Amino acid sequence: MNLIIVGSDGFLAQYGGWDNLINEFAFKSKRFKKITVINPLNTPIQITSSNIVLKRSFLKGSGFQGILLDIYSIFYGFLTGKDFLFLGTKSFPFYWAMTKIFFWKKNFAAINMAGIEWKRPQFSKYVKKYLRFSYKLSMLKGDHIILDNQFYADKFYDEFGIKPKVFSVIPDGGEIDYSLEASDYLLQKYAFLNQPYFLSISRSIKDNKLFELCNSFKDYNETILVVISNFSNSEYGKSVYKKFNSYEHIFLINGLYEKALLDLIRRHSFAYIHTHTLCGSAPSLIEMIVCKKPIFSIDIPQNRFTLNNEGTFYNSFDELKSILENFDYNVLQNSLPSHETISQYEWSKIISNYEDIFCN
């Protein structure tokens, strides 16, 4: 079975959950003969797996060029007779149009739908309309729909009044790198590693509530908060960084993508605070589940599903502040993920579930 993946930052990119998915496909897939990925300009070509066929593009993987890169990937997939795995729905309308306009044989197309993208506040009105259209078209015309959270099976029906004919619920996986130790250099650079600290990791977008999180901690000088995000990539992120970076007990780390170092910071954390409000099964949350850390999560259905209702949930940041003010260490034990929950996110199981879609 030959597969082309459309909609990522390429093989060995380090920017998000879908990049991890491609990397895990390369090293853990046993049933795909070849997995083709077209790397954008900003992701170097590195061949480290016999399963991967890499192609170079001179387009970037984001913005308008990202759409052009997806269209090129679709053309290439059609011309070489491959099946498609779409990561996100934004380029699926181009695939569907090509099957109608050029009368190409319709290859098998599975689509990972992602979250409720058309409701994210950073997008303009017209972008939101296009994203909503692409979701609906994907559900109607996709051969197999992949949802990363059970919540969306009902949510998309409520939104569109339709259900896909065939769908699977497959979350992202997680794996912790234990190769890096806290050297003297790292202890000096990241002084918080020697102290108990709360950790939060997310993209700098409004629906991830980074401002509200930092604001909740600003008055608790003896409680350390570490936030890792791509602050410099958005005006929102820059404003959060400017507002809270001067607080001595709030550590804001910009643009950290090195897996071993990220996992070192995860492993040394006291507990994790999850703030995503429009995500599916957020990769950053899953990584902390497999890291076996106590988790405090904002209370939305997607997060409850990912955590199997385990953890401590807060409905507002006032409630989170109340938890901090009246902190009881016994709550940590009650916030730990169970072995059953952790085992759901083993990458070998996740990749096998994807293989079942294409190979059965």
N, C-alpha and C positions, 0 to 999 in steps of 0.2 A: 504494500500500500504506500503510495506516494502522496505527500501532503505539502501544501504551501500555507504558511501562516501570514495573515494580513492584519495590520493594525498595531504593530509593536514598534519599539525603538531598536529592534534587532537582537541578534544573538550576542550574549555577554554584555548587553546594556545593563545598567544598574539603577534604573529610575523608578521602577514600580513593580507591582505584583505580576503584571503580564510578562514583564521581562524575566522575572523569576520562573514563570511557567515555561517559557521557551527554553531557558537554560536547563530546567529539570527534564523537559522533553528530550533534550539532546543526550543527557547522561543516563536517563532511566527508562526510556522507551525501548521495548524489546520487539514490538510487532510492526512498527513503521520501518520500511526499508530506507526511505530518504525523507527528510524534513527540510523543505526549502524555506529560507528566510532571506529577505532582501534588506541588507543593513543600510540605514540612512547615512548621510555624510558624517554625522556627529558620533557614530559608533564604529570603532575600528574593526577591521576584519581579523579575526583570530580563529584558526581552525584547531579545535581541541577535541572534536568528537566525530567519529566516522558516520554518525547518523545525520549530520547536518550538511546541507549544501548551501553555501553562502554566496550571495550576489551583491555586488557593490552598486550603490546608487549615489548620484551627485545631488540628491535632494535631502533636505533636512527632514527629521521625523515629526516636526510639530508645525502647527499653524496650517496655512494654505498649502505649503510644500508637503506637509504630511498627507493631505488628501491626494495630491498628485502622486506621492510615493505609493499610496494604497492602490490607486488606479493602475499604475505601472505593474504592481504585484499581481493584480487581477488579470491584466493582459498576459503576463508571463505564465500565470497558472493555467489560463485557457489554452495558450499555444502549446504548452507542454503536457496537457492532459492530467492535471493534478486535481485532487480534491482540496476543498478550502476549509480552513478554520479561521473565522473572523473573530478578532478580539475587539469587541465593541461593534456598534451598528452603523457608524457614521459613513462608511464606504459601501455598505451593502446595496443602497439604491443604484450605485454605478454598476455593480455586478449584475443586478437584476435587469437594468437597462441594456447592458451588453447582450444578455441572453435573448432579449426581444428585438433589438435593432439589428444585430449582426447574425442572428439565428445560429449562434454557437450551441453545440450540445451542452445542455445544462449539467455541469459537474455537481457532485454532492457538496453541499455547503452547510456546515454547522456554525452556529453563531453564539459566542459568549456575550450575553446581553449587557453585562456590567450593571451599574446602578441607575438611579433615576436622573440621568444626565440633563434632561431638558428642564429640570427644576433648579439646577445650580445657579446661584445668583451672579456668577462672574460672566455668564453668557448673555448676549443681547437678545432682544425679543425674537429676531428673525433666526438666529442660531438655535434658540430653544424650539421654535416651530419646526425647523429642519430636523433637529434631533428627535423630536417627538414623532415626526413622520417616518424617520428611518427606523425607529423602534417598531412602529406599527407594521411597516412593510416587512421588516425582518420576521415578525411573528406570523404574518400571513404567508410569506413566500419561502422562508428558510426551511431546509430539510430537517434540521434538528436544532432545537433551541436549548442552550445551556444557561441555566440560572445558577448564580453562585450563592443563592440564599432562598430558602423555601418561602420566605415572606413574599417574594416577587411573583410566585405562581398565582396568588390571589390578587396582589396589587396590580399587575398588568391587566388582569381581567376586569378589575374595577375601573381602570383607566381607559381601556380600549373596548371593552365588551366582547373580547375574543380570547380564546386560549389556543396556543400552538398545538398542532396535531401531535407532535412528538417533542418531548422535552425531558431533560435530566437536570437534577440539582447536584452540581459539583462545585464545592468551594475551592479556594486556593489551598495549597499545602504550606507547611512551615518546617524549617530545619535550622537548628542553632549551630553556629561554628564555634568550637571550643579551642581553636588553635592559638588564639592570642591571649597572652597574660598581661596583667597590669604592671608594666615595667616602671622604673623610676621616672623615665621620661613622660610616660602617659599619666602617671600620678601627678606629675607637676603640671602638665598641660590641662588635664581634666581633674582639678582638685576635688571635685565632688565625689570621685570614685572611692575616697576613703570614708565617706559619710553616708548615712541613710538618705535616699532621695526618691522622690516620685518621678516617673518618666512618662513622657508622651511623645509620640512620633506621628507626624502627618504632613500632608501637603499644606501650603499656606493658601487656603481658600476659605471663604467666609463660613461655609457650612461645616467646616471642621472646628470652628469656635475657639481658635487659638487666643483671641483677645479675651474672651470670657474666662478661659482657663487661667491665663496669667493674672487676670484681674482678681480671680478668686484667691490667689496665693500672695498677692502683693503685701498684705498686712500681717503675714505670718513669717516673721524674720527667721525663726528657728526651724522652719520647714523648707527643705530644699526642693525646688522643681527644676527638672531638666527637660527642655523641649527641643526636639530635633526636627527641622523643617527646611524647606527651600525658601527661606524668607526673602532672598534677593530676587526671586522670580516673579513677584507680583507687587503691586502697590499696596495691597492689603498686608502682605508679609512684611514689607519694608516698614509700614506704619506700626505693626505689632513689635517689630524688633526695636524701632526707635523709642517706643513708649516704655518697654519693659527691660531693655538690656542693661539699664543702669542699676537695677536692683541686684544687690550682692547675693541674694539667695535664689535668684531666678537665672538659670544658665540657658541661654538661647544659642543653639549650635546650627549654623547655616550650611546647608548643602553637604551633609555627610552621607556618602554612599558606599563606603568601604565595608563590606559585609562582616569581616572579622572584627573590626572596631565597633561597628554597630552592635554586634552580638555581645561583645565585651561589656558595653554600657548596659545592654539589656540584662545580662547575667548579674551585674553588680547592683541593679536597682532594688529598691525597697518594695515598690509596688508600681503598677501601671495604671494610667488614667486614659481612658478612651473617650474621645469627644466627637467622633464622626456622626453626622445626623442624616446623610443621604447616601451612605455607602451600602454595599452588599455585605459579603463576608470580607471585611477589610484585611488585607495582608498584614498590616502592622499589628492588628489585634491577634491574628492567628499566630504570628511569630512569638508574641508574649504568652499565648496559651501553651505552645510547645516549650517555651522557656520556663514554664511551671511557676509563674509569678502571680501573686494576688492581683486581681483586676477590678478596677472601679470603672464602670461604663455608664455613659448616658443611656437612658432607658428608652430605646426604640425597638420595634419588633426584630429588625435585622440583627441587632447586637445580641438580643436575647436568644435568637436562633443560633448564632455563631457560638455563643457561650453555653448553649444547652441550659439556659436559665441559671447558670452558676456565676458567682461573682457578686459584687455589690453594685447596685444600680441607683443612679440619682436622676431625678426628673428635671432639675434645674441647677444652675450654678450656685444659687442660694443654698440649695440642699447639699451640694458638694462642700460649700463653706461650713455648713453645720457639721458635716462629717469630720472636717478638719479641726473644728473647734472642740468637738467632743470625741476626739479620736480614742477608740478602744482597740487595743492590739489584738483582742480576740476576733475582731472582724477580719483580720488578715487570713486566719485559718479558714474562715467561711468564704473567703473570696478566691481561694485556690481552685484552679480547674482540676477536674477528676481525670483519672487515667483513661476512662472511656472517651472523654471529650478530646484529650490530647491525641489519642490514637486515630481519631477521625481525620486528622490533618497530616498523616504520613504521605509524603510525596509519591511513594511507590503505589499507594492506593489511588491517589488522584490521577496519576498518569494512566493507570490501568483502566479507570473509568472512561477517560478520553479515548483510549484505544478501542474500547468496546463499541463506541459510537461509530467509528469508521471501519472497523474490521469484522463486525458481525453481519 
